């Protein structure tokens, strides 16, 4: 009877050692790849948001003065939108994203409330007001 107790204790010790090795692998091997994958996903979501806003701006530009479009986008990280009118791009910068994402637009643009927090924005308004020569993007 004493031998079965020793075998059970050895099996328990073996299971604990296997769990410790698997835990070490999880922390040191898999965690960096998970973080890298999440960074790629966040950058992709940011690019999608910027592209949706740029497409709405180009559609409003194609429709002419007085046109308006409202859209919903998911912002994957807190950051700032800006418009570089000289090269006609929309930029999104964030500390949570490895790089700046941008998308081309057809006209000059101003962005109202450019600072955003992570989450859904359901009422982004893109409009070309009458008697102006630029498109206004209002992030609410």
C-alpha positions as CSV (number, residue, x, y, z in Angstrom):
1,X,0.0,0.0,0.0
2,X,2.9,2.3,0.7
3,X,4.2,1.9,-2.9
4,X,0.9,3.2,-4.4
5,X,1.1,6.3,-2.3
6,X,4.7,7.0,-3.5
7,X,3.6,6.5,-7.1
8,X,0.7,8.9,-6.7
9,X,3.1,11.5,-5.2
10,X,5.5,11.0,-8.1
11,X,2.8,11.5,-10.6
12,X,1.6,14.6,-8.9
13,X,5.1,16.0,-8.9
14,X,5.5,15.2,-12.6
15,X,2.3,17.0,-13.4
16,X,3.4,20.0,-11.4
17,X,6.7,20.1,-13.3
18,X,4.9,19.8,-16.7
19,X,2.6,22.6,-15.8
20,X,5.5,24.8,-14.7
21,X,7.3,24.2,-18.1
22,X,4.1,24.9,-20.0
23,X,3.6,28.1,-18.0
24,X,7.2,29.2,-18.7
25,X,6.6,28.5,-22.5
26,X,3.4,30.5,-22.4
27,X,5.0,33.6,-20.8
28,X,8.3,33.6,-22.7
29,X,7.5,32.2,-26.1
30,X,3.8,32.7,-26.9
31,X,3.3,36.1,-25.2
32,X,5.5,38.1,-27.6
33,X,3.8,36.6,-30.6
34,X,0.3,37.4,-29.1
35,X,1.4,41.0,-28.5
36,X,2.7,41.3,-32.1
37,X,-0.6,39.9,-33.5
38,X,-2.6,42.3,-31.4
39,X,-0.5,45.2,-32.7
40,X,-1.2,44.1,-36.3
41,X,-4.9,43.8,-35.6
42,X,-5.0,47.3,-34.0
43,X,-3.2,48.8,-36.9
44,X,-5.6,47.1,-39.3
45,X,-8.6,48.4,-37.4
46,X,-7.1,52.0,-37.5
47,X,-6.5,51.7,-41.2
48,X,-10.1,50.6,-41.7
49,X,-11.4,53.6,-39.7
50,X,-9.2,56.0,-41.7
51,X,-10.2,54.4,-45.0
52,X,-13.9,54.7,-44.2
53,X,-13.6,58.4,-43.3
54,X,-11.6,59.0,-46.5
55,X,-14.1,57.2,-48.6
56,X,-16.9,59.2,-47.1
57,X,-14.9,62.4,-47.8
58,X,-14.3,61.4,-51.4
59,X,-18.0,60.6,-51.8
60,X,-19.0,64.0,-50.4
61,X,-16.5,65.7,-52.6
62,X,-17.9,63.9,-55.7
63,X,-21.4,65.1,-54.8
64,X,-20.4,68.7,-54.5
65,X,-21.1,71.6,-52.1
66,X,-24.0,70.9,-49.7
67,X,-23.4,67.1,-49.6
68,X,-23.3,65.3,-46.3
69,X,-22.6,61.8,-45.1
70,X,-22.9,60.3,-41.6
71,X,-21.0,57.1,-40.7
72,X,-20.0,54.8,-37.9
73,X,-16.5,53.6,-37.3
74,X,-14.6,51.7,-34.7
75,X,-11.5,53.5,-33.3
76,X,-9.1,50.8,-32.0
77,X,-7.0,53.0,-29.8
78,X,-7.0,56.5,-28.4
79,X,-5.3,58.9,-30.7
80,X,-5.5,62.0,-32.9
81,X,-6.9,62.4,-36.5
82,X,-5.3,65.0,-38.7
83,X,-5.5,66.1,-42.3
84,X,-2.4,66.9,-44.3
85,X,-3.9,69.0,-47.1
86,X,-0.7,69.5,-48.9
87,X,-0.5,65.8,-49.8
88,X,-4.2,65.2,-49.3
89,X,-4.2,62.4,-46.7
90,X,-5.9,61.7,-43.4
91,X,-3.6,60.6,-40.7
92,X,-4.2,58.7,-37.4
93,X,-1.5,58.7,-34.8
94,X,-1.7,56.7,-31.6
95,X,0.7,55.5,-28.9
96,X,-1.0,52.1,-29.1
97,X,-0.2,51.6,-32.8
98,X,3.2,50.9,-34.1
99,X,2.9,53.4,-37.0
100,X,0.9,56.2,-38.5
101,X,-1.9,55.1,-40.8
102,X,-3.2,57.3,-43.6
103,X,-5.5,57.3,-46.6
104,X,-5.8,59.6,-49.6
105,X,-8.6,62.1,-50.0
106,X,-9.6,64.2,-53.0
107,X,-10.0,67.6,-51.4
108,X,-8.9,69.8,-48.5
109,X,-10.4,68.9,-45.2
110,X,-10.7,70.1,-41.6
111,X,-11.4,67.8,-38.7
112,X,-13.5,69.0,-35.7
113,X,-12.7,67.2,-32.4
114,X,-9.7,65.3,-33.7
115,X,-8.8,63.6,-30.4
116,X,-10.6,60.3,-30.0
117,X,-10.7,57.5,-27.5
118,X,-10.9,53.8,-28.2
119,X,-14.4,52.6,-29.1
120,X,-17.3,53.1,-31.5
121,X,-18.1,56.5,-33.0
122,X,-21.6,56.4,-34.4
123,X,-22.1,59.9,-35.6
124,X,-19.1,61.0,-37.6
125,X,-20.4,63.6,-40.0
126,X,-18.6,64.4,-43.3
127,X,-20.0,67.4,-45.1
128,X,-19.1,70.0,-47.6
129,X,-20.7,73.2,-46.4
130,X,-22.0,75.7,-49.0
131,X,-19.6,78.6,-49.8
132,X,-16.5,76.8,-48.5
133,X,-13.7,75.1,-50.4
134,X,-13.0,72.3,-47.9
135,X,-14.8,69.3,-46.4
136,X,-15.5,69.2,-42.7
137,X,-15.3,66.0,-40.7
138,X,-17.0,66.2,-37.2
139,X,-16.1,63.4,-34.8
140,X,-18.8,63.3,-32.1
